[in-house]
Amino acid sequence: MKTSFVAATLVIFSGCNAFSNQRVSANFVREANPMVLTQIVKLSVDGKMVGKISHGGNKKLELKAGKHKFETKVGLSLGVPNVTGFNGAKKFSAVYDLRDSEHYFKIVFKPALMGGRHEIIEVDKQEFMEMGKRKKKEPIE
């Protein structure tokens, strides 16, 4: 009985360990929006800045499977006061549980009276690819 309990425990922990080593792709595309044309979005994962995404840009990240906190913020930039904020957009953060091998996200500016923000929204591959086709600089992989 004791041996079977130990064996079951080892199987459970080895399964968890195998899952923690699994890698996933997180693909981001930023909506082109003339209201925030001059804003460059800083993208952070789990508190660490991983890159900047310009107007209509995209980024692909390889991450461990599991929960991750995504954040967007903008530094000083030109914008429409009281809609984008006087010095950029407000910070946005959300936690996503990445389990599939591929995840697709769009970054969309949501205006607000006291300052909008660039929200990260999970989308399906088709919508992601359609947004990527509108971009002229870099092809979506």
PyMOL commands that place a pseudoatom at each C-alpha (Angstrom):
pseudoatom trace, name=CA, resn=MET, resi=1, chain=A, elem=C, hetatm=0, pos=[0.000, 0.000, 0.000]
pseudoatom trace, name=CA, resn=LYS, resi=2, chain=A, elem=C, hetatm=0, pos=[2.792, 2.393, 0.940]
pseudoatom trace, name=CA, resn=THR, resi=3, chain=A, elem=C, hetatm=0, pos=[4.671, 1.559, -2.263]
pseudoatom trace, name=CA, resn=SER, resi=4, chain=A, elem=C, hetatm=0, pos=[1.652, 2.284, -4.475]
pseudoatom trace, name=CA, resn=PHE, resi=5, chain=A, elem=C, hetatm=0, pos=[1.128, 5.654, -2.726]
pseudoatom trace, name=CA, resn=VAL, resi=6, chain=A, elem=C, hetatm=0, pos=[4.766, 6.609, -3.364]
pseudoatom trace, name=CA, resn=ALA, resi=7, chain=A, elem=C, hetatm=0, pos=[4.509, 5.470, -6.990]
pseudoatom trace, name=CA, resn=ALA, resi=8, chain=A, elem=C, hetatm=0, pos=[1.292, 7.478, -7.514]
pseudoatom trace, name=CA, resn=THR, resi=9, chain=A, elem=C, hetatm=0, pos=[2.902, 10.563, -5.966]
pseudoatom trace, name=CA, resn=LEU, resi=10, chain=A, elem=C, hetatm=0, pos=[5.927, 10.252, -8.255]
pseudoatom trace, name=CA, resn=VAL, resi=11, chain=A, elem=C, hetatm=0, pos=[3.689, 9.938, -11.328]
pseudoatom trace, name=CA, resn=ILE, resi=12, chain=A, elem=C, hetatm=0, pos=[1.733, 13.059, -10.334]
pseudoatom trace, name=CA, resn=PHE, resi=13, chain=A, elem=C, hetatm=0, pos=[4.878, 15.129, -9.710]
pseudoatom trace, name=CA, resn=SER, resi=14, chain=A, elem=C, hetatm=0, pos=[6.616, 13.927, -12.856]
pseudoatom trace, name=CA, resn=GLY, resi=15, chain=A, elem=C, hetatm=0, pos=[3.506, 14.866, -14.852]
pseudoatom trace, name=CA, resn=CYS, resi=16, chain=A, elem=C, hetatm=0, pos=[3.539, 18.358, -13.293]
pseudoatom trace, name=CA, resn=ASN, resi=17, chain=A, elem=C, hetatm=0, pos=[7.237, 18.688, -14.049]
pseudoatom trace, name=CA, resn=ALA, resi=18, chain=A, elem=C, hetatm=0, pos=[6.717, 17.668, -17.681]
pseudoatom trace, name=CA, resn=PHE, resi=19, chain=A, elem=C, hetatm=0, pos=[3.958, 20.263, -18.002]
pseudoatom trace, name=CA, resn=SER, resi=20, chain=A, elem=C, hetatm=0, pos=[6.124, 23.001, -16.500]
pseudoatom trace, name=CA, resn=ASN, resi=21, chain=A, elem=C, hetatm=0, pos=[8.745, 22.383, -19.203]
pseudoatom trace, name=CA, resn=GLN, resi=22, chain=A, elem=C, hetatm=0, pos=[6.192, 22.702, -22.017]
pseudoatom trace, name=CA, resn=ARG, resi=23, chain=A, elem=C, hetatm=0, pos=[6.707, 25.773, -24.221]
pseudoatom trace, name=CA, resn=VAL, resi=24, chain=A, elem=C, hetatm=0, pos=[3.932, 27.827, -25.827]
pseudoatom trace, name=CA, resn=SER, resi=25, chain=A, elem=C, hetatm=0, pos=[3.897, 30.631, -28.380]
pseudoatom trace, name=CA, resn=ALA, resi=26, chain=A, elem=C, hetatm=0, pos=[2.191, 33.900, -27.543]
pseudoatom trace, name=CA, resn=ASN, resi=27, chain=A, elem=C, hetatm=0, pos=[1.615, 35.998, -30.664]
pseudoatom trace, name=CA, resn=PHE, resi=28, chain=A, elem=C, hetatm=0, pos=[0.676, 39.694, -30.398]
pseudoatom trace, name=CA, resn=VAL, resi=29, chain=A, elem=C, hetatm=0, pos=[-0.540, 42.117, -33.047]
pseudoatom trace, name=CA, resn=ARG, resi=30, chain=A, elem=C, hetatm=0, pos=[-1.350, 45.760, -32.395]
pseudoatom trace, name=CA, resn=GLU, resi=31, chain=A, elem=C, hetatm=0, pos=[-4.341, 47.374, -34.019]
pseudoatom trace, name=CA, resn=ALA, resi=32, chain=A, elem=C, hetatm=0, pos=[-3.563, 50.342, -36.258]
pseudoatom trace, name=CA, resn=ASN, resi=33, chain=A, elem=C, hetatm=0, pos=[-5.360, 53.355, -34.758]
pseudoatom trace, name=CA, resn=PRO, resi=34, chain=A, elem=C, hetatm=0, pos=[-4.704, 56.959, -35.890]
pseudoatom trace, name=CA, resn=MET, resi=35, chain=A, elem=C, hetatm=0, pos=[-5.829, 58.279, -32.462]
pseudoatom trace, name=CA, resn=VAL, resi=36, chain=A, elem=C, hetatm=0, pos=[-2.688, 56.755, -30.900]
pseudoatom trace, name=CA, resn=LEU, resi=37, chain=A, elem=C, hetatm=0, pos=[-0.378, 56.801, -33.913]
pseudoatom trace, name=CA, resn=THR, resi=38, chain=A, elem=C, hetatm=0, pos=[2.556, 58.246, -31.950]
pseudoatom trace, name=CA, resn=GLN, resi=39, chain=A, elem=C, hetatm=0, pos=[2.263, 55.865, -28.988]
pseudoatom trace, name=CA, resn=ILE, resi=40, chain=A, elem=C, hetatm=0, pos=[4.667, 52.945, -28.715]
pseudoatom trace, name=CA, resn=VAL, resi=41, chain=A, elem=C, hetatm=0, pos=[3.316, 50.220, -26.434]
pseudoatom trace, name=CA, resn=LYS, resi=42, chain=A, elem=C, hetatm=0, pos=[5.734, 48.600, -23.998]
pseudoatom trace, name=CA, resn=LEU, resi=43, chain=A, elem=C, hetatm=0, pos=[4.805, 44.936, -23.503]
pseudoatom trace, name=CA, resn=SER, resi=44, chain=A, elem=C, hetatm=0, pos=[5.733, 43.212, -20.238]
pseudoatom trace, name=CA, resn=VAL, resi=45, chain=A, elem=C, hetatm=0, pos=[5.350, 39.581, -19.185]
pseudoatom trace, name=CA, resn=ASP, resi=46, chain=A, elem=C, hetatm=0, pos=[5.447, 38.712, -15.487]
pseudoatom trace, name=CA, resn=GLY, resi=47, chain=A, elem=C, hetatm=0, pos=[6.853, 42.151, -14.631]
pseudoatom trace, name=CA, resn=LYS, resi=48, chain=A, elem=C, hetatm=0, pos=[9.682, 42.071, -17.195]
pseudoatom trace, name=CA, resn=MET, resi=49, chain=A, elem=C, hetatm=0, pos=[9.595, 44.249, -20.312]
pseudoatom trace, name=CA, resn=VAL, resi=50, chain=A, elem=C, hetatm=0, pos=[9.919, 41.994, -23.370]
pseudoatom trace, name=CA, resn=GLY, resi=51, chain=A, elem=C, hetatm=0, pos=[9.627, 44.537, -26.154]
pseudoatom trace, name=CA, resn=LYS, resi=52, chain=A, elem=C, hetatm=0, pos=[7.877, 47.454, -27.778]
pseudoatom trace, name=CA, resn=ILE, resi=53, chain=A, elem=C, hetatm=0, pos=[5.105, 47.270, -30.354]
pseudoatom trace, name=CA, resn=SER, resi=54, chain=A, elem=C, hetatm=0, pos=[4.537, 50.230, -32.635]
pseudoatom trace, name=CA, resn=HIS, resi=55, chain=A, elem=C, hetatm=0, pos=[1.428, 51.236, -34.566]
pseudoatom trace, name=CA, resn=GLY, resi=56, chain=A, elem=C, hetatm=0, pos=[0.268, 48.118, -36.471]
pseudoatom trace, name=CA, resn=GLY, resi=57, chain=A, elem=C, hetatm=0, pos=[3.233, 46.005, -35.247]
pseudoatom trace, name=CA, resn=ASN, resi=58, chain=A, elem=C, hetatm=0, pos=[3.516, 42.429, -34.012]
pseudoatom trace, name=CA, resn=LYS, resi=59, chain=A, elem=C, hetatm=0, pos=[5.609, 40.320, -31.643]
pseudoatom trace, name=CA, resn=LYS, resi=60, chain=A, elem=C, hetatm=0, pos=[6.018, 36.584, -30.995]
pseudoatom trace, name=CA, resn=LEU, resi=61, chain=A, elem=C, hetatm=0, pos=[7.134, 35.215, -27.620]
pseudoatom trace, name=CA, resn=GLU, resi=62, chain=A, elem=C, hetatm=0, pos=[8.051, 31.712, -26.472]
pseudoatom trace, name=CA, resn=LEU, resi=63, chain=A, elem=C, hetatm=0, pos=[6.960, 31.120, -22.869]
pseudoatom trace, name=CA, resn=LYS, resi=64, chain=A, elem=C, hetatm=0, pos=[6.541, 28.266, -20.415]
pseudoatom trace, name=CA, resn=ALA, resi=65, chain=A, elem=C, hetatm=0, pos=[3.012, 26.899, -20.250]
pseudoatom trace, name=CA, resn=GLY, resi=66, chain=A, elem=C, hetatm=0, pos=[0.978, 28.232, -17.351]
pseudoatom trace, name=CA, resn=LYS, resi=67, chain=A, elem=C, hetatm=0, pos=[-0.294, 31.531, -16.009]
pseudoatom trace, name=CA, resn=HIS, resi=68, chain=A, elem=C, hetatm=0, pos=[1.395, 34.750, -17.096]
pseudoatom trace, name=CA, resn=LYS, resi=69, chain=A, elem=C, hetatm=0, pos=[0.675, 38.393, -16.357]
pseudoatom trace, name=CA, resn=PHE, resi=70, chain=A, elem=C, hetatm=0, pos=[0.720, 40.566, -19.486]
pseudoatom trace, name=CA, resn=GLU, resi=71, chain=A, elem=C, hetatm=0, pos=[0.999, 44.352, -19.169]
pseudoatom trace, name=CA, resn=THR, resi=72, chain=A, elem=C, hetatm=0, pos=[0.952, 47.277, -21.570]
pseudoatom trace, name=CA, resn=LYS, resi=73, chain=A, elem=C, hetatm=0, pos=[2.026, 50.814, -20.848]
pseudoatom trace, name=CA, resn=VAL, resi=74, chain=A, elem=C, hetatm=0, pos=[3.013, 53.883, -22.805]
pseudoatom trace, name=CA, resn=GLY, resi=75, chain=A, elem=C, hetatm=0, pos=[5.561, 56.510, -21.885]
pseudoatom trace, name=CA, resn=LEU, resi=76, chain=A, elem=C, hetatm=0, pos=[5.372, 60.150, -22.891]
pseudoatom trace, name=CA, resn=SER, resi=77, chain=A, elem=C, hetatm=0, pos=[3.769, 60.613, -26.282]
pseudoatom trace, name=CA, resn=LEU, resi=78, chain=A, elem=C, hetatm=0, pos=[1.451, 62.830, -28.252]
pseudoatom trace, name=CA, resn=GLY, resi=79, chain=A, elem=C, hetatm=0, pos=[-2.212, 61.971, -28.107]
pseudoatom trace, name=CA, resn=VAL, resi=80, chain=A, elem=C, hetatm=0, pos=[-5.714, 63.330, -27.825]
pseudoatom trace, name=CA, resn=PRO, resi=81, chain=A, elem=C, hetatm=0, pos=[-5.954, 64.836, -24.292]
pseudoatom trace, name=CA, resn=ASN, resi=82, chain=A, elem=C, hetatm=0, pos=[-8.666, 63.379, -22.019]
pseudoatom trace, name=CA, resn=VAL, resi=83, chain=A, elem=C, hetatm=0, pos=[-9.013, 60.378, -24.351]
pseudoatom trace, name=CA, resn=THR, resi=84, chain=A, elem=C, hetatm=0, pos=[-5.495, 58.993, -24.487]
pseudoatom trace, name=CA, resn=GLY, resi=85, chain=A, elem=C, hetatm=0, pos=[-4.318, 60.800, -21.374]
pseudoatom trace, name=CA, resn=PHE, resi=86, chain=A, elem=C, hetatm=0, pos=[-2.086, 63.881, -21.324]
pseudoatom trace, name=CA, resn=ASN, resi=87, chain=A, elem=C, hetatm=0, pos=[1.144, 61.870, -21.221]
pseudoatom trace, name=CA, resn=GLY, resi=88, chain=A, elem=C, hetatm=0, pos=[0.157, 58.615, -22.919]
pseudoatom trace, name=CA, resn=ALA, resi=89, chain=A, elem=C, hetatm=0, pos=[-2.197, 55.796, -22.052]
pseudoatom trace, name=CA, resn=LYS, resi=90, chain=A, elem=C, hetatm=0, pos=[-2.931, 54.189, -18.698]
pseudoatom trace, name=CA, resn=LYS, resi=91, chain=A, elem=C, hetatm=0, pos=[-1.307, 50.880, -17.788]
pseudoatom trace, name=CA, resn=PHE, resi=92, chain=A, elem=C, hetatm=0, pos=[-3.250, 47.674, -18.510]
pseudoatom trace, name=CA, resn=SER, resi=93, chain=A, elem=C, hetatm=0, pos=[-2.626, 44.248, -17.001]
pseudoatom trace, name=CA, resn=ALA, resi=94, chain=A, elem=C, hetatm=0, pos=[-4.327, 40.863, -17.200]
pseudoatom trace, name=CA, resn=VAL, resi=95, chain=A, elem=C, hetatm=0, pos=[-3.430, 37.267, -16.330]
pseudoatom trace, name=CA, resn=TYR, resi=96, chain=A, elem=C, hetatm=0, pos=[-3.794, 34.574, -19.001]
pseudoatom trace, name=CA, resn=ASP, resi=97, chain=A, elem=C, hetatm=0, pos=[-3.455, 30.815, -18.549]
pseudoatom trace, name=CA, resn=LEU, resi=98, chain=A, elem=C, hetatm=0, pos=[-1.472, 29.572, -21.566]
pseudoatom trace, name=CA, resn=ARG, resi=99, chain=A, elem=C, hetatm=0, pos=[-2.095, 25.844, -22.082]
pseudoatom trace, name=CA, resn=ASP, resi=100, chain=A, elem=C, hetatm=0, pos=[-2.334, 25.400, -25.869]
pseudoatom trace, name=CA, resn=SER, resi=101, chain=A, elem=C, hetatm=0, pos=[0.799, 25.392, -28.036]
pseudoatom trace, name=CA, resn=GLU, resi=102, chain=A, elem=C, hetatm=0, pos=[-0.253, 28.643, -29.783]
pseudoatom trace, name=CA, resn=HIS, resi=103, chain=A, elem=C, hetatm=0, pos=[-2.066, 31.683, -28.379]
pseudoatom trace, name=CA, resn=TYR, resi=104, chain=A, elem=C, hetatm=0, pos=[-3.054, 34.819, -30.300]
pseudoatom trace, name=CA, resn=PHE, resi=105, chain=A, elem=C, hetatm=0, pos=[-3.655, 38.276, -28.852]
pseudoatom trace, name=CA, resn=LYS, resi=106, chain=A, elem=C, hetatm=0, pos=[-4.568, 41.660, -30.247]
pseudoatom trace, name=CA, resn=ILE, resi=107, chain=A, elem=C, hetatm=0, pos=[-3.655, 44.926, -28.567]
pseudoatom trace, name=CA, resn=VAL, resi=108, chain=A, elem=C, hetatm=0, pos=[-6.507, 47.393, -28.948]
pseudoatom trace, name=CA, resn=PHE, resi=109, chain=A, elem=C, hetatm=0, pos=[-6.725, 50.961, -27.670]
pseudoatom trace, name=CA, resn=LYS, resi=110, chain=A, elem=C, hetatm=0, pos=[-9.836, 51.549, -25.569]
pseudoatom trace, name=CA, resn=PRO, resi=111, chain=A, elem=C, hetatm=0, pos=[-10.481, 55.309, -25.195]
pseudoatom trace, name=CA, resn=ALA, resi=112, chain=A, elem=C, hetatm=0, pos=[-11.812, 56.773, -21.949]
pseudoatom trace, name=CA, resn=LEU, resi=113, chain=A, elem=C, hetatm=0, pos=[-12.581, 60.247, -20.638]
pseudoatom trace, name=CA, resn=MET, resi=114, chain=A, elem=C, hetatm=0, pos=[-9.731, 60.293, -18.109]
pseudoatom trace, name=CA, resn=GLY, resi=115, chain=A, elem=C, hetatm=0, pos=[-7.228, 58.381, -20.253]
pseudoatom trace, name=CA, resn=GLY, resi=116, chain=A, elem=C, hetatm=0, pos=[-7.563, 55.241, -22.326]
pseudoatom trace, name=CA, resn=ARG, resi=117, chain=A, elem=C, hetatm=0, pos=[-5.453, 52.103, -22.301]
pseudoatom trace, name=CA, resn=HIS, resi=118, chain=A, elem=C, hetatm=0, pos=[-4.075, 49.479, -24.675]
pseudoatom trace, name=CA, resn=GLU, resi=119, chain=A, elem=C, hetatm=0, pos=[-5.916, 46.265, -23.773]
pseudoatom trace, name=CA, resn=ILE, resi=120, chain=A, elem=C, hetatm=0, pos=[-4.677, 42.765, -24.589]
pseudoatom trace, name=CA, resn=ILE, resi=121, chain=A, elem=C, hetatm=0, pos=[-7.487, 40.548, -25.897]
pseudoatom trace, name=CA, resn=GLU, resi=122, chain=A, elem=C, hetatm=0, pos=[-7.126, 36.871, -26.805]
pseudoatom trace, name=CA, resn=VAL, resi=123, chain=A, elem=C, hetatm=0, pos=[-8.428, 36.114, -30.309]
pseudoatom trace, name=CA, resn=ASP, resi=124, chain=A, elem=C, hetatm=0, pos=[-8.525, 33.110, -32.627]
pseudoatom trace, name=CA, resn=LYS, resi=125, chain=A, elem=C, hetatm=0, pos=[-5.851, 32.512, -35.263]
pseudoatom trace, name=CA, resn=GLN, resi=126, chain=A, elem=C, hetatm=0, pos=[-8.054, 33.697, -38.143]
pseudoatom trace, name=CA, resn=GLU, resi=127, chain=A, elem=C, hetatm=0, pos=[-8.717, 37.116, -36.593]
pseudoatom trace, name=CA, resn=PHE, resi=128, chain=A, elem=C, hetatm=0, pos=[-5.033, 37.437, -35.707]
pseudoatom trace, name=CA, resn=MET, resi=129, chain=A, elem=C, hetatm=0, pos=[-3.976, 36.653, -39.283]
pseudoatom trace, name=CA, resn=GLU, resi=130, chain=A, elem=C, hetatm=0, pos=[-6.493, 39.144, -40.705]
pseudoatom trace, name=CA, resn=MET, resi=131, chain=A, elem=C, hetatm=0, pos=[-5.087, 41.894, -38.494]
pseudoatom trace, name=CA, resn=GLY, resi=132, chain=A, elem=C, hetatm=0, pos=[-1.561, 40.926, -39.513]
pseudoatom trace, name=CA, resn=LYS, resi=133, chain=A, elem=C, hetatm=0, pos=[-2.396, 41.214, -43.224]
pseudoatom trace, name=CA, resn=ARG, resi=134, chain=A, elem=C, hetatm=0, pos=[-3.226, 44.893, -42.756]
pseudoatom trace, name=CA, resn=LYS, resi=135, chain=A, elem=C, hetatm=0, pos=[0.329, 45.523, -41.601]
pseudoatom trace, name=CA, resn=LYS, resi=136, chain=A, elem=C, hetatm=0, pos=[2.877, 46.347, -44.278]
pseudoatom trace, name=CA, resn=LYS, resi=137, chain=A, elem=C, hetatm=0, pos=[6.289, 46.089, -42.539]
pseudoatom trace, name=CA, resn=GLU, resi=138, chain=A, elem=C, hetatm=0, pos=[6.787, 42.575, -41.157]
pseudoatom trace, name=CA, resn=PRO, resi=139, chain=A, elem=C, hetatm=0, pos=[4.992, 39.392, -42.248]
pseudoatom trace, name=CA, resn=ILE, resi=140, chain=A, elem=C, hetatm=0, pos=[3.198, 37.335, -39.612]
pseudoatom trace, name=CA, resn=GLU, resi=141, chain=A, elem=C, hetatm=0, pos=[4.818, 33.900, -39.249]
for i in range(1, 141): cmd.bond("trace and resi %d" % i, "trace and resi %d" % (i + 1))
show_as sticks, trace
zoom trace
